[in-house]
Amino acid sequence: NWFSSNGYITPASGGPVGNSSGGFFPTTSYTFNFTAANNTNVTQTTTITVVPAFTTGLGTCNSNATTMNIQIRPTPVVTATVPNNTICSNTSAGITLTGNIQDTGNITTFNWSVNNNASITGDNTSGSGSISVGGNYVINDTLINTSTSTQNVTYTITPVSNGCSGTP
């Protein structure tokens, strides 16, 4: 049987596992199938404890429990704040990006892309940056409208932290 130490693993326990047929010292292995979910802004550690036991018609023999610690990283989220949804031509986009990751020393990196609008110049088609804990990053593309009508520009931002990707 196995069980976890907190609510970050679903299901929280499992077992019995393995197969004891065919010999006195069978060799078995087991793959733990569980879902790890971390809805906080910091890495969480959960302990999985495995309690080996061998059962025969004579009874059950327990062995020493084995534990393993699993780190569950949070999903990175970048929030974009614009000073104004409408800006004048030849003005900075001024998009301020902040991240949710609060692990000390951790950095959230991100990539951005911009929709292709032939009537707008000054928008870098893509870029990247990083946000340290408590910091921010500003996309300062100076957008120039070369047409006589209002145009839209859409930035798509995808965050990454410690090998975990967030939703664009």
Secondary structure, DSSP 8 states (H G I E B T S, - for coil): -EEESSTTEESSEE---S--TTSSS---------EE---SSS-EEEEEEE--EEEETTEEEE---EEEEEEE-----EEEE-S-SS--TTEE--EEEEE---STT-EEEEEEEE---TTEES--SEEEEEEETT-EEEE--EEEE-SSS-----EEEEEEETTEE---
